[in-house]
Amino acid sequence: MTTSLLLLAEAATGLTGNVTFGIAGAGAAIGIGLIGARATEAVGRNPGAFGRALTMAIIFTALAEAMGIFGLVFAFQGK
């Protein structure tokens, strides 16, 4: 088990910015999808909360997208 962890850590040192951006972009896309699904579900259950649900969904979508942008910055830096 220890040797496999060492091999995994050694392989991770060779990751480039492309992998970083891919992981960050996938995480942001999954996060935005979950936010949209939950906001739609909340409005479906309580249509009167549309304005509040939309506001919170926009805020959290911006936060999730910011993580993707950070990944892009790190990718250009080569980290």
Secondary structure, DSSP 8 states (H G I E B T S, - for coil): -HHHHHHHHHHHTT--HHHHHHHHHHHHHHHHHHHHHHHHHHHHH-GGGHHHHHHHHHHHHHHHHHHHHHHHHHHHHT-
